[in-house]
Amino acid sequence: MKFTIKNLRALILSFAFALIAVSNIAKSKSSKSIDSVRVRVKNWNQRSIITTDKFFERTETQMKLGLGEDLYVSVKKYVQQEAWPISIQFNMGTLSRNPEGVKKFYEKLDRLVLFRLLEFDDINNGKVTKFSLLAAPYAYNKNWDVNSNWDNVYFLFESKYVEGIDANVRN
């Protein structure tokens, strides 16, 4: 790989952002406790359905510092759509042909009780994107679908599609 000033600048910028992010996470999450704020999703269509290994390589340090090793491993495994209960999975083939079905599906997702576990930066090709990791714990969603059962369902969204709804509600 040929190093240019542009490549070097992007590398230095990425490294600086990573150091700042790690420092902030270490300060705010040093006890590894999860301080989950209740949130709502502004646009379900923007959820990350497939998360690549490259994404986790770029964000692993931040996520492990913020979540701890055990929760990080669980999130990495269960954030993928295929790990979600069938009632939460978006069946693109069926619903895309039925706009009313899509609307009802998103309205049902809006009834999930969600908590933000972590907010972190993904630096990809010099571009910084802020992400929110959300959890839908079954304990808060028992009545959401009587035919479904799960421990935690995890979602990834760009943070601009997530908003806090009550800072006093804690998990």
C-alpha positions as semicolon CSV with decimal commas, in nm:
position;residue;x (nm);y (nm);z (nm)
1;M;0,000;0,000;0,000
2;K;0,139;0,336;-0,098
3;F;0,120;0,593;0,180
4;T;0,003;0,937;0,080
5;I;-0,059;1,242;0,290
6;K;-0,433;1,177;0,256
7;N;-0,395;0,816;0,381
8;L;-0,172;0,927;0,668
9;R;-0,414;1,203;0,766
10;A;-0,708;0,958;0,764
11;L;-0,509;0,709;0,974
12;I;-0,410;0,973;1,230
13;L;-0,766;1,107;1,244
14;S;-0,908;0,757;1,294
15;F;-0,656;0,683;1,567
16;A;-0,731;1,013;1,744
17;F;-1,108;0,950;1,734
18;A;-1,058;0,597;1,866
19;L;-0,846;0,723;2,156
20;I;-1,103;0,989;2,245
21;A;-1,390;0,741;2,225
22;V;-1,208;0,481;2,435
23;S;-1,116;0,743;2,692
24;N;-1,477;0,865;2,718
25;I;-1,616;0,512;2,746
26;A;-1,358;0,418;3,008
27;K;-1,457;0,721;3,215
28;S;-1,830;0,666;3,186
29;K;-1,836;0,285;3,209
30;S;-1,542;0,204;3,432
31;S;-1,754;-0,012;3,661
32;K;-1,891;-0,216;3,365
33;S;-2,244;-0,149;3,491
34;I;-2,503;-0,092;3,223
35;D;-2,687;0,235;3,274
36;S;-2,965;0,179;3,024
37;V;-3,182;0,469;2,919
38;R;-3,527;0,395;2,781
39;V;-3,546;0,491;2,413
40;R;-3,768;0,478;2,109
41;V;-3,676;0,423;1,747
42;K;-3,767;0,704;1,507
43;N;-3,734;0,494;1,191
44;W;-3,733;0,113;1,208
45;N;-3,639;0,092;0,843
46;Q;-3,289;0,216;0,938
47;R;-3,194;-0,077;1,164
48;S;-2,879;-0,269;1,088
49;I;-2,990;-0,617;0,986
50;I;-2,653;-0,764;0,891
51;T;-2,345;-0,663;1,087
52;T;-2,014;-0,766;0,933
53;D;-1,701;-0,895;1,102
54;K;-1,525;-0,577;0,984
55;F;-1,776;-0,368;1,182
56;F;-1,698;-0,563;1,498
57;E;-1,323;-0,538;1,433
58;R;-1,352;-0,158;1,413
59;T;-1,574;-0,124;1,722
60;E;-1,459;-0,413;1,943
61;T;-1,250;-0,207;2,187
62;Q;-1,523;0,049;2,247
63;M;-1,792;-0,215;2,284
64;K;-1,591;-0,433;2,522
65;L;-1,503;-0,134;2,739
66;G;-1,865;-0,025;2,750
67;L;-2,031;-0,364;2,786
68;G;-1,772;-0,600;2,929
69;E;-1,648;-0,917;2,761
70;D;-1,949;-1,144;2,831
71;L;-2,216;-0,901;2,714
72;Y;-2,005;-0,810;2,408
73;V;-1,991;-1,177;2,303
74;S;-2,367;-1,210;2,352
75;V;-2,440;-0,893;2,154
76;K;-2,213;-1,000;1,870
77;K;-2,399;-1,330;1,849
78;Y;-2,756;-1,205;1,891
79;V;-2,757;-0,869;1,709
80;Q;-2,804;-1,043;1,374
81;Q;-3,158;-1,064;1,239
82;E;-3,146;-1,444;1,211
83;A;-3,098;-1,462;1,589
84;W;-3,414;-1,260;1,660
85;P;-3,747;-1,429;1,737
86;I;-3,946;-1,487;1,418
87;S;-4,207;-1,234;1,533
88;I;-3,943;-0,958;1,524
89;Q;-3,777;-1,059;1,200
90;F;-3,875;-0,854;0,899
91;N;-3,991;-1,083;0,620
92;M;-3,899;-0,865;0,325
93;G;-4,053;-1,094;0,066
94;T;-4,395;-1,108;0,229
95;L;-4,425;-0,760;0,373
96;S;-4,272;-0,568;0,082
97;R;-4,574;-0,665;-0,128
98;N;-4,809;-0,542;0,142
99;P;-4,757;-0,176;0,245
100;E;-5,030;-0,203;0,510
101;G;-4,851;-0,507;0,654
102;V;-4,525;-0,310;0,674
103;K;-4,703;-0,025;0,854
104;K;-4,862;-0,264;1,105
105;F;-4,529;-0,444;1,158
106;Y;-4,350;-0,117;1,237
107;E;-4,634;-0,008;1,465
108;K;-4,593;-0,335;1,653
109;L;-4,215;-0,283;1,679
110;D;-4,289;0,064;1,822
111;R;-4,454;-0,112;2,119
112;L;-4,129;-0,287;2,218
113;V;-3,974;-0,156;2,539
114;L;-3,617;-0,067;2,439
115;F;-3,310;0,045;2,629
116;R;-2,990;0,200;2,494
117;L;-2,701;-0,008;2,630
118;L;-2,423;0,180;2,460
119;E;-2,351;0,461;2,218
120;F;-2,023;0,439;2,027
121;D;-1,843;0,552;1,713
122;D;-1,770;0,346;1,405
123;I;-1,480;0,493;1,207
124;N;-1,484;0,356;0,855
125;N;-1,261;0,501;0,583
126;G;-1,216;0,819;0,788
127;K;-1,593;0,869;0,830
128;V;-1,727;0,868;1,187
129;T;-2,078;0,731;1,243
130;K;-2,234;0,726;1,589
131;F;-2,425;0,406;1,667
132;S;-2,663;0,307;1,945
133;L;-2,687;-0,049;2,069
134;L;-3,040;-0,120;2,189
135;A;-3,181;-0,409;2,388
136;A;-3,539;-0,533;2,406
137;P;-3,539;-0,746;2,723
138;Y;-3,811;-1,009;2,739
139;A;-3,882;-0,914;3,101
140;Y;-4,020;-0,580;2,978
141;N;-4,185;-0,723;2,666
142;K;-4,364;-1,037;2,788
143;N;-4,698;-0,924;2,647
144;W;-4,560;-0,795;2,317
145;D;-4,626;-1,126;2,141
146;V;-4,767;-1,417;2,342
147;N;-4,614;-1,667;2,097
148;S;-4,259;-1,534;2,134
149;N;-4,002;-1,580;2,405
150;W;-3,644;-1,453;2,420
151;D;-3,382;-1,330;2,663
152;N;-3,263;-1,007;2,498
153;V;-3,299;-0,895;2,141
154;Y;-3,031;-0,650;2,032
155;F;-3,059;-0,386;1,761
156;L;-2,802;-0,151;1,608
157;F;-2,907;0,188;1,476
158;E;-2,728;0,502;1,379
159;S;-2,788;0,719;1,685
160;K;-2,974;0,982;1,484
161;Y;-3,263;0,732;1,453
162;V;-3,293;0,678;1,830
163;E;-3,420;0,915;2,097
164;G;-3,450;0,893;2,475
165;I;-3,807;0,894;2,600
166;D;-3,761;0,901;2,976
167;A;-3,424;0,952;3,140
168;N;-3,572;0,835;3,474
169;V;-3,659;0,484;3,354
170;R;-3,365;0,255;3,423
171;N;-3,310;-0,112;3,360
